[in-house]
Amino acid sequence: MVKVCILDSCEFCDKEAYFFDYQDVDSLGETYDRYQPCSIGHGSFNQAKWVGLRELADLLGSAIDVEPDIIHTLLKDQIPCDH
């Protein structure tokens, strides 16, 4: 089976990207918060996800507002039918 790596929304950080780590003190004695990036998305809100060609066709069809069946018909030789 052929799979393609895409970027999907990070499920771990739920679109937070950075998490509170600790408070620190600057040279003037003022406290400020320190944050660390999400360990999965590294602050990008994204994570890598491997998908099969059928799911890729569905994603592409929804991105361009085309019925998934049309994409499947166009790619019927490349995507094995599951039915």
Backbone as CSV, one residue per row, in Angstrom:
resi,resn,N_x,N_y,N_z,CA_x,CA_y,CA_z,C_x,C_y,C_z
1,MET,0.833,-1.172,0.000,0.000,0.000,0.000,0.885,1.246,0.000
2,VAL,0.537,2.195,-0.842,1.266,3.453,-0.929,0.667,4.437,0.067
3,LYS,1.522,5.101,0.809,1.073,6.124,1.758,1.822,7.416,1.491
4,VAL,1.172,8.522,1.837,1.718,9.859,1.627,1.718,10.580,2.970
5,CYS,2.771,11.305,3.242,2.859,12.075,4.485,2.243,13.458,4.260
6,ILE,1.259,13.810,5.101,0.629,15.133,5.026,0.772,15.814,6.387
7,LEU,0.494,17.098,6.440,0.455,17.821,7.706,-0.994,17.950,8.127
8,ASP,-1.288,17.547,9.361,-2.629,17.609,9.913,-2.579,18.452,11.175
9,SER,-3.736,18.866,11.679,-3.775,19.612,12.942,-3.230,18.744,14.065
10,CYS,-2.443,19.353,14.912,-1.854,18.620,16.036,-2.948,18.269,17.036
11,GLU,-3.139,16.982,17.290,-4.153,16.530,18.231,-3.680,16.672,19.676
12,PHE,-2.376,16.726,19.887,-1.837,16.780,21.241,-2.044,18.156,21.875
13,CYS,-1.678,19.208,21.161,-1.717,20.541,21.761,-3.055,21.245,21.565
14,ASP,-3.946,20.697,20.730,-5.271,21.277,20.505,-5.178,22.771,20.177
15,LYS,-4.293,23.105,19.264,-4.089,24.467,18.746,-3.581,25.457,19.789
16,GLU,-2.894,24.966,20.802,-2.260,25.843,21.783,-0.838,26.189,21.348
17,ALA,-0.131,25.257,20.783,1.227,25.391,20.245,2.303,25.576,21.320
18,TYR,2.067,26.453,22.305,3.049,26.670,23.373,2.373,26.484,24.724
19,PHE,3.082,25.818,25.642,2.552,25.549,26.972,3.391,26.262,28.024
20,PHE,2.697,26.729,29.071,3.402,27.371,30.184,4.402,26.399,30.778
21,ASP,5.623,26.895,31.037,6.670,26.055,31.621,6.989,26.518,33.047
22,TYR,7.384,27.770,33.185,7.703,28.290,34.515,7.794,29.812,34.464
23,GLN,7.874,30.443,35.648,8.077,31.884,35.724,9.546,32.157,35.987
24,ASP,10.041,33.227,35.374,11.440,33.611,35.543,11.481,35.078,35.944
25,VAL,12.644,35.548,36.330,12.816,36.942,36.744,13.832,37.587,35.822
26,ASP,13.490,38.777,35.297,14.426,39.478,34.413,15.414,40.315,35.214
27,SER,16.274,41.056,34.542,17.333,41.825,35.213,16.794,42.970,36.066
28,LEU,15.539,43.373,35.838,14.927,44.443,36.637,14.117,43.894,37.808
29,GLY,14.109,42.569,37.958,13.372,41.949,39.047,11.915,41.656,38.717
30,GLU,11.496,41.917,37.479,10.114,41.643,37.057,9.976,40.165,36.693
31,THR,8.851,39.562,37.072,8.620,38.163,36.706,7.916,38.094,35.352
32,TYR,8.232,37.061,34.631,7.570,36.814,33.347,7.447,35.312,33.141
33,ASP,6.514,34.934,32.299,6.243,33.518,32.042,7.126,32.992,30.927
34,ARG,7.597,31.760,31.086,8.364,31.063,30.052,7.490,29.947,29.491
35,TYR,7.527,29.772,28.185,6.719,28.759,27.514,7.600,27.827,26.698
36,GLN,7.135,26.589,26.531,7.815,25.601,25.705,6.881,25.203,24.560
37,PRO,7.439,24.971,23.372,6.582,24.548,22.256,6.062,23.127,22.470
38,CYS,4.956,22.842,21.824,4.386,21.490,21.842,5.447,20.509,21.358
39,SER,5.571,19.378,22.046,6.612,18.415,21.686,6.290,17.661,20.394
40,ILE,5.036,17.673,19.945,4.648,17.004,18.707,4.724,17.977,17.527
41,GLY,4.026,19.097,17.632,3.962,20.064,16.530,5.065,21.102,16.544
42,HIS,5.864,21.152,17.593,6.988,22.090,17.726,6.546,23.539,17.515
43,GLY,5.344,23.868,18.011,4.846,25.234,17.926,4.206,25.591,16.600
44,SER,3.991,24.610,15.728,3.452,24.916,14.395,1.964,24.611,14.262
45,PHE,1.330,24.051,15.274,-0.061,23.588,15.244,-0.242,22.362,14.358
46,ASN,0.805,21.816,13.763,0.705,20.699,12.825,1.450,19.470,13.322
47,GLN,1.038,18.314,12.794,1.773,17.070,13.016,1.731,16.272,11.725
48,ALA,2.762,15.485,11.510,2.817,14.646,10.319,1.839,13.489,10.473
49,LYS,1.178,13.148,9.377,0.226,12.041,9.385,0.367,11.289,8.068
50,TRP,0.449,9.960,8.136,0.546,9.133,6.944,-0.848,8.680,6.541
51,VAL,-1.219,8.923,5.275,-2.537,8.538,4.776,-2.388,7.729,3.496
52,GLY,-3.369,6.861,3.247,-3.410,6.096,2.008,-3.931,6.962,0.867
53,LEU,-3.837,6.450,-0.338,-4.262,7.222,-1.509,-5.755,7.525,-1.495
54,ARG,-6.563,6.602,-0.992,-8.005,6.847,-0.940,-8.319,8.026,-0.015
55,GLU,-7.709,8.049,1.167,-7.938,9.168,2.092,-7.383,10.468,1.516
56,LEU,-6.252,10.405,0.823,-5.693,11.586,0.170,-6.665,12.114,-0.883
57,ALA,-7.262,11.216,-1.655,-8.241,11.625,-2.663,-9.433,12.307,-1.995
58,ASP,-9.906,11.772,-0.868,-11.015,12.386,-0.136,-10.638,13.790,0.349
59,LEU,-9.428,13.920,0.894,-8.972,15.230,1.383,-8.850,16.235,0.247
60,LEU,-8.293,15.803,-0.875,-8.166,16.706,-2.027,-9.532,17.102,-2.565
61,GLY,-10.441,16.144,-2.622,-11.793,16.441,-3.097,-12.497,17.444,-2.212
62,SER,-12.352,17.308,-0.890,-13.004,18.256,0.015,-12.320,19.623,-0.027
63,ALA,-11.024,19.651,-0.313,-10.300,20.930,-0.378,-10.721,21.753,-1.588
64,ILE,-11.078,21.074,-2.669,-11.491,21.814,-3.873,-13.001,21.710,-4.099
65,ASP,-13.733,21.241,-3.065,-15.191,21.149,-3.086,-15.699,20.301,-4.251
66,VAL,-15.083,19.140,-4.421,-15.494,18.172,-5.433,-15.944,16.915,-4.712
67,GLU,-16.957,16.275,-5.225,-17.428,15.033,-4.624,-16.304,13.995,-4.630
68,PRO,-16.061,13.305,-3.510,-15.004,12.276,-3.463,-15.169,11.204,-4.535
69,ASP,-16.416,10.880,-4.924,-16.633,9.856,-5.947,-16.007,10.249,-7.286
70,ILE,-15.994,11.541,-7.590,-15.375,11.999,-8.844,-13.874,11.759,-8.798
71,ILE,-13.244,12.076,-7.670,-11.812,11.841,-7.513,-11.524,10.347,-7.608
72,HIS,-12.350,9.515,-6.952,-12.146,8.063,-7.004,-12.276,7.544,-8.432
73,THR,-13.231,8.097,-9.196,-13.411,7.677,-10.584,-12.186,8.039,-11.412
74,LEU,-11.654,9.255,-11.188,-10.474,9.690,-11.938,-9.259,8.841,-11.600
75,LEU,-9.182,8.378,-10.367,-8.013,7.627,-9.913,-8.295,6.136,-9.766
76,LYS,-9.355,5.626,-10.401,-9.774,4.245,-10.164,-8.688,3.225,-10.489
77,ASP,-7.801,3.528,-11.423,-6.730,2.593,-11.743,-5.636,2.598,-10.678
78,GLN,-5.475,3.711,-9.964,-4.420,3.821,-8.964,-4.875,3.411,-7.571
79,ILE,-6.183,3.518,-7.287,-6.698,3.223,-5.944,-7.496,1.936,-5.986
80,PRO,-7.071,0.886,-5.289,-7.849,-0.343,-5.275,-9.205,-0.129,-4.623
81,CYS,-10.233,-0.668,-5.192,-11.587,-0.518,-4.674,-11.766,-1.407,-3.444
82,ASP,-12.311,-0.823,-2.366,-12.521,-1.570,-1.138,-13.860,-2.280,-1.101
83,HIS,-14.754,-2.008,-2.065,-16.098,-2.594,-2.021,-16.103,-3.930,-2.719
